[in-house]
Amino acid sequence: MRLKDRVAVITGAASGIGRESALLFAAEGARVVAVDLADDAGKKCVEEITAKGQQAIYVHADVSKAADCAEMIAAAERTWGRLDILFNNAGIMHSADDDAVSTDEAIWDLTMNVNLKSVFLGCKYGIPALQRAGGGAIINTASLVAVMGSGAPQLAYTASKGGVLAMTRELAIVHARQNIRINALCPGPLRTELLMKFLDTEEKRQRRLVHIPIGRFGEAAEMARAALYLASDDASFTTGSTFIVDGGITAAYVTPE
């Protein structure tokens, strides 16, 4: 098992990438702290893990709040004595997020708080715990749009994910000699509830699909496997990376017909 006896905090664990990662990390031997605001779905994820004889607890937290982020890290150390992996994954994509002219300031602030400030707070409280454990791994969920512009305006989301990418690079360098690896996972378009709510018509979905060389949306489980690599010793020489998993979008000038 690639994460045997390691303790992992995963935010946004009630659905999508977070949920799939919690299930996979636990199956690979990790003791998982599943963090979310959606209590019913978050607890159900933990129940699925423990029903298999694996270890997990649920922590209710608003990751845009410092006290909640401090508590999720404290819960890991209180329950299992250490923290080895922090997956700052929680995020939103608001339907009212648009271009600079049309996006309301409140939508901008909300998106920045959930998508960007939460990563800062996770690292603020998580890095000292990793230091106490002698090192570990942090994965921050950024996005494909952190490295290339989106033709469908979502300015607050794009800017927040660009910030995650920049923060990841800097922290990776700052903490490289402390045996702490920090990488950014950049998913392409996924068939998750988050994106499908945004692409709420077949026309919108087809406009995205035409740009994906593989010809389909990615799956949350595929991102979980990428996160597992970054969390494991398989990635022992990988830090500060922009780990793009996008079905070939960034490699393509013209997609195949």
N, C-alpha and C positions, 0 to 999 in steps of 0.2 A: 504493500500500500504506500502510495507516494506521499501521504501526509500523516503517517502514523503518529499518534500521540501529540500532534500539534493543535494549538488552540487558534481558531479563526473567528474573527468578528466580520460579519457580512451584513452590510446595510441594504435596505430595499429587498429583504429576503422573502417578502410575502408573495412576490410575483416575478415573472420574467427572468432576466439574467440572475438576479439575486436568489430566487427560489431554486433554480436549476443548479446554481453553484453550491448552495447550502446542501442540497441532496447529494451532489457529486463529491464535495469535499468530505462530507460525513462518510460516504461509501469508501473513500480513500483513506479513512482512519482519523480524520480530524474531529476534534470536539468543537462544535459550532455554536456561536452566539448569533442567533438570527434576529436581526433588528428591523423594525418597521413601525409604521403608524397604524397599519391595517391589522388590528389585533386578531381577528378571526382567522384570516388567511395566514398570518404569521404563525399563529399557534398550530394551525393545521399542518404547516410545513414541518414544524418541530415534531408533531405527533407522527408524521410519516417517517421521520428519521428514527425516532426512539422505538417505533414499532418494529424496526428491523434490528434492534439491539445496538444501535449506534447512539452517540451522545450529542445532545443539543439542548439549549435553553432558548427561550424567547425573551427579548427585551423590547418593551415599548419605548420608542424614542422619536422625537422630532429632531432630525439631524441638523437642522438649521439653528439649534439652540445649544449653547455651550454646555449647560448643565446636563442635558440629555446625552451628549457625546461623551462627556466625562464619565457618566454612569455606565454607558455600554462597555467602555474599556474596563471600568472598575468591576463590572459583573463578570467579565472574563477572568480577571485575576482573582476575584473573590471565590469563584466557583472552581477554577482549575489551576490557579496559582501562577498563570503566565499568559502572555500573548505572543503568538508567533506569526500570525497572518492577519492583515487588516485589508478588507476589500471595501473601499469606499465606492459603492455602486449606486446608491439611491439617487434618483433624479426624476425630473418632470419635463414634459413637453406640452406647454399650454396652448390650447386651441386659439387663444387670442393673441398669441405671439406672432408678430408680423414684421414689417420693415420699421425703420427708424421713425418715420412719420406717423404710422398707424399704431404702433405698440404703446399701450398705456404704461406710465411709469410704475404703477403697482404691479403689472405683469413682469416688467423688467426686474424689479426688486425681489419679487417672489422667486423668479427663476434663478437669479443670482444666489439667493439665500439657500435654496434647496440643492442646486447643482454645483455651486462653487464654494460658497462659505462652508458647506457641510464637509467638503474635502479638507479644507484648512483646519476645521475643528477636529475632524477625525485624526488628522496627522498631529495636531497640537497635543492631543491627549494620548494618541496611540504610539507615537514615537518614543516617549519616555518608557512606556511599557515594553516595547521591543528592545530598548536599550537594557532594561532590567533583565530581560530574557537572554541577552547576549547576541541579539540580532533577529532578523526575520525579513518578511516581505510585505510590501504594500502594493496593492493594485488599485488604481484609480480609473473609474470608467469615464472616458472622454467620449469621442465620437469621430466618425469619418468627417463631419463638418468642421472639426477642429483643424483639419489640414487642407480642406478645399471648400469653396463656397457652395451654398445651397441655392438652387434656382427657385425653390419654394421658400419665400421669406419666413424666417424664424430667428430673428436677430438676437433676441435674448438667449435663446438656447445655444446658438452658434457661438456667441461671445463667451458664454459661461463655460462651454466645453473647451474653447481655446484657452481660457484661463486655467482649466484643469491640466491641460497639456503643459503649459508654461510652468505651473507650480510643480508638476511631477518632475520635469527636467531639473529644476533648481534644487529641490529637496533630494533628488537622487545623488547629485554631486556633493551636497553638504554632508550627507550621511553615508557616503560610499565606504569610508574607512571604518565605519561602525558596524559592519556586517549587516547593514540594512539595505535591501534592494527595493527600489521604487520604480514602478513602470505604469504606463498608461495603456489601457485597453481601448481601442478605437473601433467599435462595431460599425458595420455598414447597416443598411436598412434591414430590420428584423420583423418577423411575423410575431410581434408581441402586441399585447393590449395597448401599450403606450403608443406605438406607432400606428396601429390600425385605427385607433380613435382619431388620430390626426389625418390619416388617409381614409376618410370615411365614405368615399365613393369609388366605384370601380375605375373611373377615369383617373382619379388621383393615384390609385395603386399602379395602374398601367404606365403612367408617366414616370414613376420611379423604376418599375421593372425594366423598362427599355434601356436603362443605363447600367444594368447589372449583367456583366458578361456571363455569369453562371446561369442567369435567367430565372432566378427565384429569390425570394426573401430569405435571409438567414434565419436560423432558429436560436432561441435562447440557450438551448443545450449546447450548441456549437460554441457560443461565447463562454459558457461555463468551462468547457474543455480548454479553451485558450487561457482562461484565468487560472485553471489548475496548473497548466505549464508554468505560468509566471509565479505561482505560489510555491512551486516545488523546487527541489534541488536540480531538476533538469534545466532550470534557468539560472544556475548559480553564477554565470558570468554575464547575466543580462540585467542591466539597470539603466534607468533614464531613457528607456526605449519608447517609441511610438509604435505600439503593436497593433497594426491594422489588420482587421479581419472583415473584409468587405465584399467578398465574391468577385474581386477583380476590378472594382470600380476605379480605383486610383491608378491602375495600370493601363486603362483603356483610353484611347483617343476616339475610336469608333467601335461600337459594340457589334458583335456578330449578328447577322440576320437569321 
